[in-house]
Each structure stands twice: as structure tokens, then as C-alpha cells.
Amino acid sequence: MLPNMVTLKIKMPTIKIIDTVKIDLYSREHPPPHFHAIYADKEALIVIQDFSIYAGSLPRPQLNKVIVWARAHQEMLLENFKRLNPRL
């Protein structure tokens, strides 16, 4: 890498909005496979395998709605995470 070069993450377009909570996936990520749930000034990284919060936080009502949606779309989330991060 060149000196002073910033490594950019490439964001997949928002894949879902659940009551104003944006669900995003990024490339050049780190394990474990996860997605970003963004609500107002809050952000949580949620592990796709077990839906635990890896980092950050969301208010409980929004988190519950996100997890219900994620459980129904777990396979799609994991496939897209792997597609965006093939080296993990």
C-alpha cells in the first residue's frame, strides 16, 4: 500500500430499511460475518450466525424488529457478506 493511502470500504447499497433502521453490508470487512444496522445516531454490528451484537447498540424496539427480519433473511445476508468479502 502506498504511504498515506486510505483503505476504503465499499458499501453495498442499503439492502433493507426497517422502520427507519438501515441495513447495510460492506466489503473489506473483518470476521465474524456481520451486517450494520443504523438508526439515527446509533449503529450496531450484528453477527449473522447468531444475531448477537458484536459492537455498538440500538434501542431495544428497533433491535427486535431488525432481528426478526434478519432471522428470515439469514441465508441472503451470509451469501452477500461472503460475496463482498471473499477472502474471509
N, C-alpha and C positions, 0 to 999 in steps of 0.2 A: 504494500500500500504506500502511496506517496505521502510524504510528511504533510501534516496539517490537513489531510483529506478526511472529510467526514463520511462515515459509513451511513448510507441512507437506508431506512426501512421502506419497503414498498408496501403500501396498504392496498389490500383488496377492497373494492368498493364496499360500503356498508352492506352487509348481507341481509339484515333484518332490522326493523325498528319496532320495539315492543313498548307501547305507552311511553314514548319519547326516550327509551333506552336504545342506544345504537349498539349493534353487534358487529364488530369488526375483526378481521383476520389480517395478519401481516406476514410478509416474507422476512427472511433473515432473522428469524426468531430463535429462541432458546428453548430447551426442554423445561418442563414437560409440555406436550401439546396442549394449547390453551387458546381461548378467544378473549377479546376485550369487550367488556360491557361498559358503556359510557353513558352517564346520566348527570346532566347539569355539570357541576364541578367535581363529580365523583367518577372514579374508574376502578373496575375490578378485573383482574385477570383470573379467569375461571378455567380450571383443568377439565379437559374434555372427558377424560376417563371416568372421573368420579364426581365432577361438578363442585369440587371444593374450591375455595378462594385461595389462589396462590399469592396474590398481592392486592392491596387496595381494599376498597369496600364500596358497597351500595346500600341504600336504605332497604330494610327488610321487605317491604311490599314489592319494590322493583326487582330485587334479587329473586324473590319467589316466582315472579312471572317469567323472568329470564330462564330460571332453572326448569320450569315446566316446559317452556319452548325447547330448550337445549336437549332435554331428555328425548323429546320426539324427533330431534334432528341430529342426534349424536353421530351417526354414521356420516352424514353430509359434512358436519363440522370437522371430523377427523380426516376425511378424504381431502377436503380443501386445505387444511393445515399441512398435510403431507405434500400436497401438490405445490404449495407455496414454499415449503421448507424441505426439499427432497433429501438434504444431507443429514437430517435428524432421524 
